[in-house]
Amino acid sequence: MQRLNVDQSVDLVLDDMPESIQCRVFDVRGAVSRLAYDEALPPKAVGLLVRGSGGYVLFDEFGAAVGLRVAVRASPPYLDVALTDGVEAPERRGNERVKFITRARIILPGDGERPEEWSYSIDLSETGALLRDHPAFADHSRFGLELMFGNDPQPIAAEVEVVRRTQDAVGVRFDEISPEDAGRLAGYLMGIRHQRHATSRR
């Protein structure tokens, strides 16, 4: 899963506040990071942060939006955030698909001598994807898939199974995906959702 870096610029979005708080990462110790905020905190944010609040840290990584689920608490003059897996967060429900087009490399069984086959995602969730149809899908119901996000040189890899077919697309379920890649995928999807939500409110 993605981690924060010292001096990195991030936006903090609390669960009960639509406005984001611009911050800079001051210190990182394992899964806990200390943030310095750029401007005075809104009064509502102060109340939430004294008690502790859930939220998201948003940033760009390799040209793609990333959102990490965090627990936040005030530690004047800083904010302490602890990265959480977010499995129980509503955003991790498998039926919340994101319309997002990205390259997807198809890895067929015995693919060593074959030329590379590529498709594109139409939408994505933490549990599956809708892919633009490709001739390779006609004879295979299970195959490997590598999803590319932004300029990230490391794709998100999964073993997938076709669960539905339409005239020009196939729906696949992620049957096997490493915990690390599952976390990276969730982070990218959270970032995309929150970025679009913030844009729609402007």
Secondary structure as UniProt FT lines:
FT   TURN            6..7
FT   STRAND          9..14
FT   TURN            15..16
FT   STRAND          20..29
FT   TURN            30..31
FT   STRAND          32..37
FT   HELIX           43..51
FT   STRAND          53..61
FT   TURN            62..63
FT   STRAND          64..75
FT   TURN            76..77
FT   STRAND          78..83
FT   TURN            87..88
FT   HELIX           90..92
FT   TURN            94..95
FT   STRAND          98..99
FT   STRAND          103..107
FT   TURN            109..110
FT   HELIX           111..113
FT   STRAND          117..124
FT   STRAND          128..132
FT   HELIX           135..139
FT   STRAND          142..147
FT   TURN            150..151
FT   STRAND          156..165
FT   STRAND          169..176
FT   HELIX           179..200
//
